[in-house]
Amino acid sequence: MTLADKIKDMVGQAIDKAGPLVAQAVDKAGPLVEKAKVKAGPYAEQAKEKAGPIVEQAREKAGPIVEQAISKAGPYAEMVAEKAGPIVEQAKVKAAPYVEKAVPYAIKGVETVVSTADKATGGRYHDKIENVGQLIGDALNRNGKVNGKF
């Protein structure tokens, strides 16, 4: 018998002996855990009661700060939107031909997923899977546009 076999044998024996002990520990721990939950319940409720007003104070103090941050960030967000708008439009125009080329591959992928899912479920959800596949296919078939937009 090799050293590896001896180690495997010893580990196997240890696992065989540990199994019943673990089961006993779980059986004995269950009621103790339940008792701990019961005893901790009132303390958790007390903590919730004491923390409630503090949480409310934090909300009251944070509210104006959040409003102030939003009002200060607003103009910057508008500037970013104005400057990014033309760039986004350029990206849409440049991406359009690639989207159109990708649509047939995406449709093939959807068909494959639908078929695989149908087989995996044994046809139990065939109608639902087919409907979702059809919805995705319809969205992709709108001249390479999703929801009528590139």
Secondary structure by P-SEA (a helix, b strand, c coil): ccaaaaaaaaaaaaaaaaaaaaaaaaaaaaaaaaaaaaaaaaaaaaaaaaaaaaaaaaaaaaaaaaaaaaaaaaaaaaaaaaaaaaaaaaaaaaaaaaaaaaaaaaaaaaaaaaaaaaaaacccaaaaaaaaaaaaaaaaaccccccccc
